[in-house]
Amino acid sequence: MTQLLPALTPEQLFAQCKLDYSLSELRTLTGLDTAIFDLLVRQPILDFAELVQLAPASESHHHAGPGGLLTHTLDVITLALKKRRGYQLPIAGSLTEIANQRHLWTYAVFVGCLLHDIGKLSANTRLVPVAKDGTEKSWTPHSGPITQLKNIKGYRVEFRKTPYQYHAHLALTHWSLVPQYARTWLIEASNIMAELTAWLWGDKFESGTIGEIIESADRESTAKNLQLPIDKRFSNQIPVIDRYLKIIRQWIQDGAIKINTNGGMGWVDEYGHLYLVCRSLAEKLIQECNSQGLKSLPQDPVRVYDILQEHGYALSMEDGRAIWPIRVKTASYEHKFTCLKFEGRKLTLPSRPLRALEGVISIWGNEIQETAQVTQEPAEESVKTYEQDSAAVTQDTAAIQETEKTQDGSTHAADTAETEANIADMPSDDEIMAAIAASEEPEIYSDTLEPSAEASGSQQDGAEGMQEAGRNTAGQSQENASEPSEIGAVASNVGLVRNLEYEAPDTGAKFLAWLQRGLLEKTILINNPTAEIHIVEDGVLMIAPAIFKTFLRLHNLPEDKHKNLSKRFGNLRKHIRNGDMNIHPYWVSSSNRASKINGWLLPFNVIYENDYPVPKPNKYIKKNLGATMNN
């Protein structure tokens, strides 16, 4: 852009952006002494403000107006610190550890928020200082504040194309914004620092609780801003959401999307909500944008879902997910789908409202959803699961609860009640190992699938006793679970295959397509104590026959036909053979205990194609027993 902006002091920037210069809310949220707060929090924020000036947070997405980056960053800090109060960290730590480290974890969350977007000023959003004689200078935040440059008339904002996530990788280069003594404080806590640096590098798989807190706050800040009137933007570029909506509206108007038709892509309920099959919609949007030469737009269907949800067009379920599992039932057909849900009136002309389906649209798998939600329990809930025996409540507990007060001094009564209602022990390493082992029933197949190919308990090579103990442990924890608990490793919004027959020749291919979709859309759990899929160093490990049984069960087919399904899947020749066998033995262990598990192994590229990032391997599962015991 050619608009010249003035170089302002932090106080002027806060006034320009209508922000609280005293940061009073943050003082309350951090719980730090005033002098400590000024040194560790307020001063870094003022330094940050002087560096970023009136830079936008994005070119044409969220917070795209002047001062957007500063406003967004402070909003994320505030939201994240509020969310942090719902956590007891470290997870599974003792009461003493939680009390002693509470400020350290809080400060790590603050640092992660402060630095999460600053790399943009060295990447795709550049401030270009303009001297009084009209000449331009090269500048990055590493050059120091623009206010310190001499003979500067102002600066302009320039947008550049950079590799995906490049700005995230630059965040750690701005580590000096954190005071030296605070950096030393953080570095001494290796477990906290590991999560913080992983988050700043953009590694969501390793960023742990810190990453979850900040990502949730970032998404909330983004969503709030996107639902406000559009700022005066620095760019004339059309926002991606506007392109998507224009395309969808045109499709509906032209009848390119079949609605309320058997074999169609959309259905309308009695309240005027339009359900569009998520995967089909996303792929159709990507294809259409590519055909228009817009290949720089997202190519990942999951990212398309996020954009539609962030802007408030794709409505969220109660648990925050964008994908709705629905059952469509009419007099002539009945199907299940995973869909995005929209308000129909926002996608059609007032003169041409959508007609409701002559049938019933319902949310299916409520029991499955509950189980899946327990399995995918977010960190803010899982950290609340400490067993608080009334006889063991100590002064430490009271001190911790005291730190969880809101700004007005009231406690989170609702959160506390919810916590007490869901009290459970956090899993130890042994319990994690046992849960993984319990999800596996040893089974070995040859190509002919002879009955003798199924492994017996005697094939556990001395680990039978340990594995049995693991089964007992897991069994106790599942004793009170509802019937669908066995499929907790697969979320209810995994797209189902219609008209499935286990004896059909293409059943193996349909199973693979279901697996690929579930893993890419993150609706099938991985590397979780109850997961049936684990990432190992050699590939993607499918616990057998559990994963085959789950697929059949979700499609209302007999579980005892898992051998038929596995045989047809094996005929695809997509998996890695183990000599003459399909099954690979692995060891799951922790401390001095180990159990043997068996599963099918897939090459990474069967699931994660086209350089799609592969999740980190499960550190509890190794090919060799010695390797696991040394971890």
Secondary structure by P-SEA (a helix, b strand, c coil): cccccccccaaaaaaaacccccaaaaaaaacccaaaaaaccaaaaaaaaaaaccccccccccccccaaaaaaaaaaaaaaaaaaaaccccccccaaaaaaaaaaaaaaaaaaaaccccccccccbbbbbbccccbbbbbccccccccccccccbbbbbbbbbcccccccccccccccccaaaaaaaaaaaaaaaaaaaaaacccccccaaaaaaaaaaaaaaaaaaaccccccccccccaaaaaaaaaaaaaaacccccccccccccccccbbbbcaaaaaaaaaaaaaaaaccccccccaaaaaaaaaaacccccccccccccbbbbbcccccbbbbbbbccccccccccbbbbcccbbbbbcaaaaaaaaaaaaccaaaaaaccccccccccaaaaaaaaaccccccccaaaaaaaaaacccccccaaaaaaaaaaaccbbbbcccccccccccccccccaaaaaaaaaaaaaaaacccccccccccccccccccccccccccaaaaaaaaaaaaaaaacccccccccccbbbccccbbbccaaaaaaaaaaacccccaaaaaaaaaaaaccccccccccbbbbbbbcccbbbbbbbbbbccccccccccccccccccccccaaaaaac
